[in-house]
Amino acid sequence: MTVERIVRIVAGFFILLSLLLAHVNGTADMTQASWLWFTAFVGFNLFQSGFTRFCPMDSMLKKAGFKQGCGL
């Protein structure tokens, strides 16, 4: 597993964890339709892309003509 994949997993996990903690604490109401669901979507995509190597943003940027980085 590469550093990039681990960073995606950890970042996604922390985003989802912070939303969960805010919901449990009563600070964020995830039962209502709100922009917090977009944050949850981004966190989940980060988390899953670390395991599956599939990232929708990667695909869109490649189709738009951007080049793959050198991994630095």
Backbone as a printed PyTorch tensor [residue, N CA C, xyz], in Angstrom:
tensor([[[  0.8540,  -1.1750,   0.0000],
         [  0.0000,   0.0000,   0.0000],
         [  0.8980,   1.2360,   0.0000]],

        [[  0.5420,   2.1930,  -0.8280],
         [  1.3560,   3.4000,  -0.9560],
         [  0.9430,   4.4580,   0.0620]],

        [[  1.8170,   5.4370,   0.2410],
         [  1.5320,   6.5440,   1.1580],
         [  0.2870,   7.2940,   0.6980]],

        [[  0.1540,   7.4970,  -0.6080],
         [ -1.0090,   8.2230,  -1.1390],
         [ -2.3120,   7.5220,  -0.7740]],

        [[ -2.3360,   6.2040,  -0.8890],
         [ -3.5490,   5.4410,  -0.5620],
         [ -3.8560,   5.5150,   0.9270]],

        [[ -2.8240,   5.4380,   1.7670],
         [ -3.0250,   5.5230,   3.2180],
         [ -3.5450,   6.9030,   3.5940]],

        [[ -3.0110,   7.9420,   2.9490],
         [ -3.4740,   9.3080,   3.2280],
         [ -4.9470,   9.4540,   2.8620]],

        [[ -5.3620,   8.8880,   1.7380],
         [ -6.7750,   8.9540,   1.3370],
         [ -7.6650,   8.2420,   2.3440]],

        [[ -7.2320,   7.0720,   2.7870],
         [ -8.0210,   6.3110,   3.7600],
         [ -8.1520,   7.0780,   5.0650]],

        [[ -7.0390,   7.5900,   5.5730],
         [ -7.0620,   8.3150,   6.8500],
         [ -7.8720,   9.6060,   6.7230]],

        [[ -7.6970,  10.3470,   5.6320],
         [ -8.4430,  11.6010,   5.4440],
         [ -9.9430,  11.3290,   5.3610]],

        [[-10.3270,  10.3350,   4.5900],
         [-11.7450,   9.9830,   4.4910],
         [-12.3160,   9.5380,   5.8180]],

        [[-11.5380,   8.7370,   6.5560],
         [-11.9780,   8.2700,   7.8650],
         [-12.2030,   9.4410,   8.8140]],

        [[-11.2790,  10.4040,   8.8390],
         [-11.4180,  11.5360,   9.7470],
         [-12.5860,  12.4420,   9.3640]],

        [[-12.8470,  12.5980,   8.0850],
         [-14.0070,  13.3880,   7.6580],
         [-15.2930,  12.7210,   8.1310]],

        [[-15.4020,  11.4170,   7.8940],
         [-16.6020,  10.6950,   8.3150],
         [-16.7320,  10.6590,   9.8330]],

        [[-15.6130,  10.4810,  10.5220],
         [-15.6300,  10.4710,  11.9860],
         [-16.0780,  11.8200,  12.5450]],

        [[-15.5900,  12.9180,  11.9650],
         [-15.9770,  14.2390,  12.4630],
         [-17.4660,  14.4930,  12.2350]],

        [[-18.0090,  14.0360,  11.1180],
         [-19.4450,  14.1730,  10.8830],
         [-20.2460,  13.3430,  11.8760]],

        [[-19.7860,  12.1210,  12.1390],
         [-20.4620,  11.2660,  13.1000],
         [-20.4510,  11.8720,  14.5020]],

        [[-19.2970,  12.3580,  14.9220],
         [-19.1830,  12.9640,  16.2490],
         [-20.0320,  14.2280,  16.3670]],

        [[-20.0770,  15.0300,  15.3080],
         [-20.9110,  16.2370,  15.3290],
         [-22.3880,  15.8670,  15.3920]],

        [[-22.7630,  14.8100,  14.7100],
         [-24.1560,  14.3630,  14.7340],
         [-24.5300,  13.8400,  16.1200]],

        [[-23.6640,  13.0180,  16.7020],
         [-23.9290,  12.4680,  18.0360],
         [-23.9690,  13.5780,  19.0850]],

        [[-23.1000,  14.5690,  18.9260],
         [-23.0290,  15.6890,  19.8610],
         [-24.2150,  16.6500,  19.7140]],

        [[-24.9240,  16.5590,  18.6030],
         [-26.0560,  17.4390,  18.3660],
         [-25.6990,  18.6950,  17.6090]],

        [[-24.4530,  18.8140,  17.1800],
         [-24.0050,  19.9900,  16.4480],
         [-24.4540,  19.9520,  14.9930]],

        [[-24.5140,  18.7560,  14.4190],
         [-24.9100,  18.5980,  13.0190],
         [-26.0720,  17.6170,  12.9440]],

        [[-27.1190,  17.9880,  12.2380],
         [-28.2830,  17.1220,  12.0880],
         [-28.2140,  16.4380,  10.7340]],

        [[-27.7350,  15.1910,  10.7330],
         [-27.5890,  14.4530,   9.4770],
         [-28.8980,  13.8270,   9.0170]],

        [[-29.9720,  13.9890,   9.7970],
         [-31.2640,  13.4550,   9.3750],
         [-31.9510,  14.3850,   8.3760]],

        [[-31.4860,  15.6070,   8.2650],
         [-32.0490,  16.5810,   7.3280],
         [-31.1760,  16.6560,   6.0760]],

        [[-31.8020,  16.9780,   4.9590],
         [-31.0510,  17.1930,   3.7300],
         [-30.2390,  18.4770,   3.8850]],

        [[-28.9510,  18.3710,   3.7410],
         [-28.1030,  19.5520,   3.9010],
         [-26.7910,  19.3420,   3.1520]],

        [[-25.9500,  20.3580,   3.1750],
         [-24.6350,  20.2830,   2.5330],
         [-23.7030,  19.3220,   3.2570]],

        [[-24.0520,  18.9260,   4.4750],
         [-23.2270,  17.9610,   5.1910],
         [-23.2070,  16.6020,   4.4940]],

        [[-24.2660,  16.2990,   3.7550],
         [-24.2690,  15.0460,   2.9950],
         [-23.2340,  15.0820,   1.8760]],

        [[-22.9760,  16.2540,   1.3220],
         [-21.9130,  16.3930,   0.3200],
         [-20.5580,  16.1120,   0.9670]],

        [[-20.3600,  16.6190,   2.1800],
         [-19.1310,  16.3580,   2.9200],
         [-18.9900,  14.8660,   3.1870]],

        [[-20.0800,  14.2120,   3.5490],
         [-20.0500,  12.7670,   3.7750],
         [-19.6940,  12.0250,   2.4870]],

        [[-20.2330,  12.4820,   1.3570],
         [-19.9260,  11.8740,   0.0550],
         [-18.4360,  11.9860,  -0.2640]],

        [[-17.8710,  13.1620,  -0.0430],
         [-16.4400,  13.3690,  -0.2990],
         [-15.6000,  12.4880,   0.6260]],

        [[-15.9650,  12.4450,   1.9030],
         [-15.2290,  11.6050,   2.8490],
         [-15.2960,  10.1380,   2.4820]],

        [[-16.4840,   9.6700,   2.0840],
         [-16.6300,   8.2740,   1.6940],
         [-15.8200,   7.9670,   0.4430]],

        [[-15.8260,   8.8810,  -0.5340],
         [-15.0520,   8.6540,  -1.7540],
         [-13.5530,   8.6110,  -1.4740]],

        [[-13.0820,   9.4780,  -0.6020],
         [-11.6700,   9.4240,  -0.2080],
         [-11.3430,   8.0770,   0.4250]],

        [[-12.2010,   7.6590,   1.3420],
         [-11.9820,   6.4100,   2.0680],
         [-11.9710,   5.2140,   1.1190]],

        [[-12.9860,   5.1090,   0.2660],
         [-13.0610,   3.9490,  -0.6260],
         [-11.9820,   3.9730,  -1.6970]],

        [[-11.5660,   5.1530,  -2.1500],
         [-10.5390,   5.2070,  -3.2010],
         [ -9.1900,   4.7240,  -2.6980]],

        [[ -8.9640,   4.8190,  -1.3860],
         [ -7.7390,   4.2770,  -0.8240],
         [ -7.6760,   2.7720,  -0.9320]],

        [[ -8.8250,   2.1270,  -0.8910],
         [ -8.8680,   0.6660,  -0.9880],
         [ -9.0260,   0.1830,  -2.4240]],

        [[ -9.8700,   0.8550,  -3.2070],
         [-10.2270,   0.3590,  -4.5400],
         [ -9.4180,   0.9710,  -5.6700]],

        [[ -8.7110,   2.0560,  -5.3940],
         [ -7.9580,   2.8070,  -6.4090],
         [ -8.8640,   3.4580,  -7.4470]],

        [[-10.1560,   3.5370,  -7.1890],
         [-11.0870,   4.2190,  -8.0840],
         [-11.4820,   5.5390,  -7.4600]],

        [[-11.2300,   6.6210,  -8.1840],
         [-11.6000,   7.9470,  -7.7160],
         [-12.2860,   8.6720,  -8.8720]],

        [[-13.5400,   9.0660,  -8.6960],
         [-14.2500,   9.7520,  -9.7800],
         [-13.5410,  11.0260, -10.2420]],

        [[-12.9320,  11.7760,  -9.3120],
         [-12.2430,  13.0090,  -9.6990],
         [-11.0260,  12.6970, -10.5670]],

        [[-10.2950,  11.6310, -10.2530],
         [ -9.1720,  11.2150, -11.0980],
         [ -9.6370,  10.9730, -12.5270]],

        [[-10.7310,  10.2380, -12.6540],
         [-11.2610,   9.9220, -13.9840],
         [-11.6600,  11.1760, -14.7450]],

        [[-12.3320,  12.1060, -14.0670],
         [-12.7730,  13.3390, -14.7350],
         [-11.5770,  14.1910, -15.1580]],

        [[-10.5700,  14.3000, -14.2930],
         [ -9.4040,  15.1190, -14.6320],
         [ -8.6000,  14.5170, -15.7810]],

        [[ -8.4850,  13.1840, -15.8210],
         [ -7.7810,  12.5320, -16.9350],
         [ -8.5180,  12.7690, -18.2500]],

        [[ -9.8480,  12.6740, -18.2300],
         [-10.6400,  12.9220, -19.4360],
         [-10.5520,  14.3760, -19.8730]],

        [[-10.3220,  15.2900, -18.9190],
         [-10.1910,  16.7110, -19.2330],
         [ -8.8050,  17.0460, -19.7750]],

        [[ -7.8930,  16.0710, -19.7830],
         [ -6.5850,  16.2860, -20.3790],
         [ -5.4460,  16.5310, -19.4060]],

        [[ -5.7070,  16.4460, -18.1090],
         [ -4.6330,  16.6300, -17.1440],
         [ -3.7700,  15.3730, -17.0780]],

        [[ -2.4730,  15.5760, -16.8460],
         [ -1.5410,  14.4660, -16.8170],
         [ -1.3780,  13.9360, -15.3960]],

        [[ -1.0430,  12.6350, -15.3090],
         [ -0.7690,  11.9920, -14.0270],
         [  0.5250,  12.5660, -13.4500]],

        [[  0.5480,  12.8100, -12.1440],
         [  1.7330,  13.3390, -11.4830],
         [  2.8170,  12.2800, -11.3230]],

        [[  3.9800,  12.7290, -10.8600],
         [  5.0950,  11.8010, -10.6830],
         [  5.0820,  11.1470,  -9.3190]],

        [[  4.1050,  11.4550,  -8.4750],
         [  3.9810,  10.8140,  -7.1760],
         [  4.7360,  11.5020,  -6.0640]],

        [[  5.1830,  12.7350,  -6.2880],
         [  5.9100,  13.4510,  -5.2450],
         [  4.9690,  14.1750,  -4.3360]]])
